[in-house]
Amino acid sequence: MQLSGDVRLPRAAPGHGRRRRVPAGGRRLCAADGAAMDVVIMGGSAQSTPGLWAYLVNEARLRDLRIRLAGRDRRRLEAVRRACLLLARPGANRLECALLDGPEAWERLAGADLFLIQVRNGGYAGRSHDEEFPLRYGVCGDEGLGPGGLSAGLRNWRAIRPALENLARLGTS
C-alpha cells in the first residue's frame, strides 16, 4: 500500500540525500474491519525475514501489526525472531512464532489478513544444486535465474501447493 508523503532518509541511513517514498510512514495499517493487521510469514525462518521486519518497523514505521513467523523448526523460528528484535524493537507491534507441526497447525493460522509465502525447500543442498548444475552446461548458475531458478521453482511448488490448498480450505482469500 503506497500512501502519500515524501520522507527524507536519516543521515545514517544508506542512500542519504535521496528522497524516497515510504509506505504508510508512521500510520496504523488496518484490516478491513479496522482491527490491527494480522500477517503470517510462511517460511518465517528465512534469512531475509529480519530485514523485512526491520523495514516494516524502522522505515515504514507501521504500528499495531501482529506478525507470525510460521515454519517447521521452532529453534530456527526463535533464532530469526531474536534477530528481528535486535534490528528493531516491536513497540506496538507483536512478533510471534507459529510452528507448522501438523494439520491442526493450519487452524491456528486462520483469521490472518495476509499470508506472505517465502518458502525455499531443499535447504543448502537444494540451493547448491540449483547454483551448480547449470555450470556444467555453460549457463549462469543461480538459484533464482535460468535453469537453477526453474529447478528451485519446481521443487518449491511441492511445498507451496499444499500450503495454498490449506489456505483455501480455511477460506482465506
Helices and strands as residue ranges (DSSP letters): E 6-8, E 19-21, E 38-42, H 49-54, I 55-59, E 66-71, H 74-87, E 94-99, H 103-108, E 114-117, H 123-132, G 133-137, H 146-170
